[in-house]
Structure formats: C-alpha cells, structure tokens
Amino acid sequence: MQEITRLLPDGYSLRLMLERDYPAISAICEAVYPTERPYTSDELAAHHRVFPEGQFVVVHDNVGAVVGTHCTLLLRITDFYLDDSWDVLTSGGSFTDHDPAGHTLYGADLMVHPAHQHHGIGRALTVAARVLVREKGLWRSTGGSRLPGFHRFANVMSAEEYIAAVKRGEVVDSVLTAHLHDGWDAVTAIQGYLPNDVESVGWAAVIQWINPDCPPPAGHEITQIARRKRESNA
Ligand SMILES: CC(C)(COP(=O)(O)OP(=O)(O)OC[C@H]1O[C@@H](n2cnc3c(N)ncnc32)[C@H](O)[C@@H]1OP(=O)(O)O)[C@@H](O)C(=O)NCCC(=O)NCCS
C-alpha cells in the first residue's frame, strides 16, 4: 500500500476501508451519483465482511476523511451474463455474491469526490486493485464503465460507435476516457447496467484488464460470455 501511496500527491494516502470510513463513503456516493441511493453503513459493513482486502480507500490528511474509494468483489463471471446489471452483479449492492473461488475481480465502484478528482486518485485505486489481482493469481479485473457523455451523441450514433469514438480519442468521456488512460480495454456496449443513469442513457461499456502473469485460459475469455438480451441500437 505504501508503494501505491507514493503515486499520490502529498497529503493523500491509500489503505483498506475501515468502519469509521462508512459515512464519508456514503457522502461521496451522494456527491457523484445524486440520483442514486447511496451505500448504507450496513451495505459497506457487508462488503467489509465478505471481502475486506478488496475495499480500497484514499484518505486526505487535511480533510481527515476518505475522498475516494474502490469497492471490489470476486466473481465466477461465467455464472453471469455479459450484460447483467450492476444490481445483479453486486447482489443488490450487498456483495453477498462474492465468490472466493472466482477468477475475476469485479470493480463494483470507483468514486472520487469531485473536489479531489484529477489528482491521480482514481488511478492509484485502480493500481491497488491490480496488485491484488496479481497477488491472488486472478485472470482479470472487469467492470461496467459509465458513459456519461453518451447522452450528447445518442441521437447520432450507437453506444458501440460512441465507445469506438472514445477509444480513438475523437470524443472525451469523463469516465471512459479516464478508464482507458488507466489501461482498461473497453470490450463492448451493454444496455441497462445502471438503468437510472440518464447521462449514459442506461448504457455502459464492459471494461477489462487482463493479468499478464495469468491470463484466462482459452475458452474463458470475457467475450465468450453470453448476453441476456438482444440489443437494438448497439
Ligand atoms: C472516473 C473517476 C473515478 C476518475 O477519478 P480521478 O481521480 O479524477 O482520475 P485520475 O486523476 O486518476 O485520472 C486518471 C486518468 O484519467 C484522466 N481523466 C480523469 N478525469 C478525466 C476527465 N474528466 N476527462 C478526461 N480524462 C480524465 C486523467 O487525465 C488521467 O489520465 P492521464 O494521467 O493519462 O492524463 C472520477 O471522475 C469519478 O469519481 N467520477 C464519478 C463516479 C463515476 O462515474 N465513477 C466511475 C464508475 S464506472
């Protein structure tokens, strides 16, 4: 953790989540997802109970509280559909579907308080999760990237075309561009990941980072996972 803290500007440090962090994490949720119900202390306690080593936070010394968090769990991803929603993948936000035998670290949330964004905190939290992937010999990490800029283009291009434009650098998306800069690959567009995400028009990108030490064996690639529903405008 100390090595990752060195990636951060002075005054910030990275560590695992503690019980006293719960109110600050709920406050970050409220700040970045004003239309969503923030995590409750009971849910954060459940995350801590099922997978404490996968709950990362960045603390700002002057603020004396958490300013960024990355909440992860292990999944046997073939138990799911490629286009399952966040709600399904997190078992309603409880993380009780965490499977210690899973080969995939699923990043359920990566959030940085708006007052502390663009300081490399998202990147440091991402690196922390990748260290865990390598330590545990997992195949990959995955996530569903919001596409908050998509609403500006939804009438002229599909979500799949939007993702391709962001990948080519022709369009900057405040979330997907950050993920791509951090080494994620955007695999495909899915609909209904966060149904209330108006900015993303309900769409998201499946993103993955493959562990170079231990890639998935043939036949276990994320592209092999079936979709739940047919999509009309991807
Ligand atoms: C996405 C998010 C976590 C990024 O956190 P952050 O701490 O600001 O990111 P970092 O400072 O580590 O930036 C990482 C990289 O992304 C780039 N980046 C960050 N924000 C960006 C933006 N708004 N537009 C374009 N690029 C951006 C940075 O330039 C950096 O790349 P570089 O070093 O090559 O220039 C943050 O914007 C956030 O919390 N958003 C709201 C919640 C959310 O939607 N989370 C994602 C759920 S899928």
The ligand as an SDF file (V2000), in Angstrom:
LIG
                    3D

 48 50  0  0  0  0  0  0  0  0999 V2000
  -13.8380    8.2980  -13.0300 C   0  0  0  0  0  0  0  0  0  0  0  0
  -13.1720    8.8560  -11.7830 C   0  0  0  0  0  0  0  0  0  0  0  0
  -13.1420    7.7780  -10.7050 C   0  0  0  0  0  0  0  0  0  0  0  0
  -11.7100    9.2720  -12.1290 C   0  0  0  0  0  0  0  0  0  0  0  0
  -11.0690    9.6300  -10.9100 O   0  0  0  0  0  0  0  0  0  0  0  0
   -9.8640   10.6960  -10.8720 P   0  0  0  0  0  0  0  0  0  0  0  0
   -9.2240   10.5610   -9.5320 O   0  0  0  0  0  0  0  0  0  0  0  0
  -10.3400   12.0330  -11.2520 O   0  0  0  0  0  0  0  0  0  0  0  0
   -8.9170   10.1150  -12.0260 O   0  0  0  0  0  0  0  0  0  0  0  0
   -7.3580   10.3190  -12.1600 P   0  0  0  0  0  0  0  0  0  0  0  0
   -6.9900   11.6700  -11.6380 O   0  0  0  0  0  0  0  0  0  0  0  0
   -6.6410    9.1560  -11.5690 O   0  0  0  0  0  0  0  0  0  0  0  0
   -7.1900   10.2840  -13.7410 O   0  0  0  0  0  0  0  0  0  0  0  0
   -6.8300    9.0930  -14.4000 C   0  0  0  0  0  0  0  0  0  0  0  0
   -6.6510    9.4080  -15.8590 C   0  0  0  0  0  0  0  0  0  0  0  0
   -7.8840    9.7540  -16.4400 O   0  0  0  0  0  0  0  0  0  0  0  0
   -7.8430   11.0580  -16.9870 C   0  0  0  0  0  0  0  0  0  0  0  0
   -9.0650   11.7230  -16.6030 N   0  0  0  0  0  0  0  0  0  0  0  0
   -9.5690   11.8440  -15.3630 C   0  0  0  0  0  0  0  0  0  0  0  0
  -10.7430   12.5050  -15.4070 N   0  0  0  0  0  0  0  0  0  0  0  0
  -10.9550   12.8140  -16.7170 C   0  0  0  0  0  0  0  0  0  0  0  0
  -11.9600   13.5260  -17.4090 C   0  0  0  0  0  0  0  0  0  0  0  0
  -12.9980   14.0850  -16.7570 N   0  0  0  0  0  0  0  0  0  0  0  0
  -11.8770   13.6430  -18.7400 N   0  0  0  0  0  0  0  0  0  0  0  0
  -10.8300   13.1120  -19.3850 C   0  0  0  0  0  0  0  0  0  0  0  0
   -9.8330   12.4470  -18.7980 N   0  0  0  0  0  0  0  0  0  0  0  0
   -9.8900   12.3030  -17.4770 C   0  0  0  0  0  0  0  0  0  0  0  0
   -6.6780   11.7320  -16.3490 C   0  0  0  0  0  0  0  0  0  0  0  0
   -6.1900   12.7310  -17.2250 O   0  0  0  0  0  0  0  0  0  0  0  0
   -5.7380   10.5970  -16.1410 C   0  0  0  0  0  0  0  0  0  0  0  0
   -5.0580   10.2490  -17.3270 O   0  0  0  0  0  0  0  0  0  0  0  0
   -3.6090   10.8380  -17.6740 P   0  0  0  0  0  0  0  0  0  0  0  0
   -2.8210   10.7710  -16.4140 O   0  0  0  0  0  0  0  0  0  0  0  0
   -3.1270    9.9450  -18.7590 O   0  0  0  0  0  0  0  0  0  0  0  0
   -3.8790   12.2250  -18.0960 O   0  0  0  0  0  0  0  0  0  0  0  0
  -13.9180   10.1330  -11.2620 C   0  0  0  0  0  0  0  0  0  0  0  0
  -14.0940   11.0170  -12.3450 O   0  0  0  0  0  0  0  0  0  0  0  0
  -15.2830    9.8480  -10.6260 C   0  0  0  0  0  0  0  0  0  0  0  0
  -15.3710    9.5340   -9.4540 O   0  0  0  0  0  0  0  0  0  0  0  0
  -16.3570   10.0210  -11.3890 N   0  0  0  0  0  0  0  0  0  0  0  0
  -17.7330    9.9130  -10.8570 C   0  0  0  0  0  0  0  0  0  0  0  0
  -18.1020    8.4930  -10.4290 C   0  0  0  0  0  0  0  0  0  0  0  0
  -18.0520    7.5530  -11.5940 C   0  0  0  0  0  0  0  0  0  0  0  0
  -18.7370    7.7190  -12.5840 O   0  0  0  0  0  0  0  0  0  0  0  0
  -17.1950    6.5230  -11.4380 N   0  0  0  0  0  0  0  0  0  0  0  0
  -16.9780    5.5560  -12.4860 C   0  0  0  0  0  0  0  0  0  0  0  0
  -17.9790    4.4800  -12.4140 C   0  0  0  0  0  0  0  0  0  0  0  0
  -17.8190    3.3990  -13.8120 S   0  0  0  0  0  0  0  0  0  0  0  0
  1  2  1  0
  2  3  1  0
  2  4  1  0
  2 36  1  0
  4  5  1  0
  5  6  1  0
  6  7  2  0
  6  8  1  0
  6  9  1  0
  9 10  1  0
 10 11  2  0
 10 12  1  0
 10 13  1  0
 13 14  1  0
 14 15  1  0
 15 16  1  0
 15 30  1  0
 16 17  1  0
 17 18  1  0
 17 28  1  0
 18 19  1  0
 18 27  1  0
 19 20  2  0
 20 21  1  0
 21 22  1  0
 21 27  2  0
 22 23  1  0
 22 24  2  0
 24 25  1  0
 25 26  2  0
 26 27  1  0
 28 29  1  0
 28 30  1  0
 30 31  1  0
 31 32  1  0
 32 33  2  0
 32 34  1  0
 32 35  1  0
 36 37  1  0
 36 38  1  0
 38 39  2  0
 38 40  1  0
 40 41  1  0
 41 42  1  0
 42 43  1  0
 43 44  2  0
 43 45  1  0
 45 46  1  0
 46 47  1  0
 47 48  1  0
M  END
$$$$
